[in-house]
């Protein structure tokens, strides 16, 4: 006995066991439905990942940290590094 499938788009019977849809038109509609579903799932996943990342603080690199310290001291990065280098040389 041959298994009869139902077309998920229009509800007609599909007798060919290698096909999911009854005709080319339903196949195209089904493909579009699946794309929309996958896009919604992907968008939801990306939104959740973005919210998860938003809660974390970014780590500052050593260069960024030195530049921030220089600005706080009222100097440029080069002046701050030169001052630090001179301090190390004196020790």
C-alpha positions as CSV (number, residue, x, y, z in Angstrom):
1,X,0.0,0.0,0.0
2,X,1.4,3.4,-1.0
3,X,1.6,6.1,1.6
4,X,-0.3,9.2,0.7
5,X,1.0,12.5,1.9
6,X,-0.8,15.8,2.2
7,X,0.7,18.9,0.7
8,X,1.5,21.3,3.5
9,X,0.5,24.4,1.4
10,X,-2.8,23.5,-0.2
11,X,-3.9,20.2,1.5
12,X,-4.1,18.1,-1.7
13,X,-2.8,14.5,-1.8
14,X,0.7,13.9,-2.9
15,X,1.2,10.4,-4.2
16,X,4.8,10.6,-5.3
17,X,6.9,9.5,-2.4
18,X,9.8,11.6,-3.4
19,X,7.9,14.9,-3.3
20,X,6.8,17.0,-0.4
21,X,4.5,19.3,-2.3
22,X,1.8,18.5,-4.9
23,X,3.0,21.0,-7.6
24,X,5.7,23.5,-8.5
25,X,3.5,26.4,-7.3
26,X,3.1,24.9,-3.9
27,X,6.8,24.1,-3.7
28,X,7.6,27.8,-4.3
29,X,5.1,28.9,-1.7
30,X,6.5,26.4,0.8
31,X,10.0,27.6,0.1
32,X,9.0,31.2,0.8
33,X,7.2,30.1,4.0
34,X,10.3,28.3,5.2
35,X,12.5,31.2,4.4
36,X,10.3,33.6,6.4
37,X,10.2,31.2,9.3
38,X,14.0,30.7,9.3
39,X,14.5,34.5,9.1
40,X,12.3,35.1,12.1
41,X,14.1,32.5,14.1
42,X,17.5,33.9,13.1
43,X,16.4,37.5,13.9
44,X,15.2,36.3,17.3
45,X,18.4,34.5,18.0
46,X,20.5,37.5,17.0
47,X,18.4,39.8,19.1
48,X,18.9,37.5,22.1
49,X,22.7,37.3,21.5
50,X,22.9,41.1,21.2
51,X,21.0,41.6,24.5
52,X,23.3,39.1,26.1
53,X,26.4,41.0,24.8
54,X,25.0,44.3,25.9
55,X,25.1,43.3,29.5
56,X,28.8,42.6,29.4
57,X,31.5,45.3,29.8
58,X,34.1,45.4,27.2
59,X,37.7,44.9,28.3
60,X,40.1,47.7,27.6
61,X,43.3,46.9,25.8
62,X,46.6,48.1,27.3
63,X,46.9,50.8,24.6
64,X,43.4,52.1,25.4
65,X,44.1,52.0,29.1
66,X,47.3,54.1,28.6
67,X,45.5,56.6,26.4
68,X,42.7,57.0,28.9
69,X,45.2,57.5,31.8
70,X,47.0,60.1,29.6
71,X,43.8,62.0,29.0
72,X,43.0,61.9,32.7
73,X,46.4,63.4,33.4
74,X,45.9,66.1,30.8
75,X,48.6,64.8,28.4
76,X,48.8,63.2,25.0
77,X,49.5,59.5,24.8
78,X,53.1,60.2,23.6
79,X,53.8,62.6,26.5
80,X,52.4,60.0,29.0
81,X,54.5,57.2,27.6
82,X,57.6,59.3,27.5
83,X,57.1,60.4,31.1
84,X,56.5,56.7,32.1
85,X,59.7,55.7,30.2
86,X,61.7,58.4,31.9
87,X,60.4,57.3,35.3
88,X,61.5,53.7,34.6
89,X,64.9,54.8,33.4
90,X,65.5,56.8,36.6
91,X,64.8,53.8,38.8
